[in-house]
Each structure stands twice: as C-alpha cells, then as structure tokens.
C-alpha cells in the first residue's frame, strides 16, 4: 500500500474518536468491507481487534483520507 495523505479535516475527525494513522492503515489495508461510491470515493470499514468499528473515506485519488471515524453503534467496545 502506498502512503496516505491526511488533510487537517481528517486528522481532526480522527482525533475526536482517538484514531491513529496506524488504525487507518489497518482499516484500508485489510478492510472487512469496501464500498465504491458513485462520486469516486471509497469507504472502507473494519472491526478492529479492540472492538472499535472504524470507517474511513478515501478520495478518488486512492491516497487522500477524506474522513475517518469510529461507528459507535457497530463497535463492540464498551462506552465510557
């Protein structure tokens, strides 16, 4: 996999849910589910080993992370 680009918006969204760049690389590199959207973007989803269900949206250039978040409804991790 090539290096991903993390614009400020994506980093802000990741920070809100405590996601690291390693988490994003894990989701994109070994996703449970990938959806190709009509606008050219791709949505990658994966349930991580720690129980978090992470969603990552990648721009149509295949390197720019648009956004990333933890889907708390699908996660198996206890909420605080």
C-alpha positions in Angstrom: 0.0 0.0 0.0 1.2 3.5 -0.8 1.4 6.3 1.7 -1.8 8.0 2.6 -2.3 11.8 2.8 -4.0 13.1 6.0 -5.5 16.6 5.5 -6.3 18.7 8.6 -10.0 17.8 8.5 -9.3 14.1 8.5 -6.8 14.5 11.4 -9.4 16.5 13.4 -12.0 13.8 12.9 -9.6 11.0 13.8 -8.6 12.9 17.0 -12.2 13.2 18.1 -12.5 9.4 18.2 -9.0 8.6 19.3 -7.9 7.1 16.0 -4.3 6.8 14.9 -2.7 6.7 11.5 -1.9 3.1 12.2 -5.6 2.4 12.8 -6.4 4.0 9.4 -3.7 2.0 7.6 -5.1 -1.2 9.2 -8.6 -0.5 8.0 -7.6 0.5 4.5 -5.1 -2.3 4.1 -7.3 -5.1 5.5 -10.9 -4.0 5.4 -13.9 -6.1 6.2 -16.0 -4.2 3.7 -15.2 -1.7 0.9 -17.9 0.4 -0.9 -17.1 2.2 -4.1 -19.3 5.3 -4.2 -20.6 7.0 -7.4 -18.6 10.1 -6.7 -15.3 8.1 -7.0 -14.6 7.9 -3.3 -14.2 4.6 -1.5 -15.5 3.7 2.0 -13.5 1.2 4.0 -14.9 -0.4 7.1 -13.4 -2.8 9.6 -13.9 -4.1 13.1 -10.6 -3.7 14.9 -9.2 -6.3 17.4 -10.1 -3.9 20.3 -13.8 -3.8 19.3 -13.9 -0.5 17.5 -15.7 -0.4 14.2 -13.8 2.1 12.1 -15.0 3.8 8.9 -12.5 5.5 6.5 -13.4 7.5 3.4 -10.7 7.8 0.7 -10.8 10.3 -2.1 -10.8 9.1 -5.7 -7.1 9.6 -5.9 -6.7 6.5 -3.7 -4.4 8.3 -1.3 -6.2 11.2 0.4 -8.2 10.4 3.5 -11.4 12.5 3.4 -12.6 11.5 6.9 -12.4 8.7 9.4 -14.5 7.9 12.5 -15.5 5.2 14.9 -19.0 3.9 14.3 -20.1 3.6 18.0 -23.3 1.7 17.1 -21.4 -1.1 15.4 -18.5 -1.2 17.8 -18.2 -4.0 20.4 -16.2 -1.8 22.8 -17.8 -0.7 26.0 -18.6 3.0 26.1 -17.3 5.1 28.9 
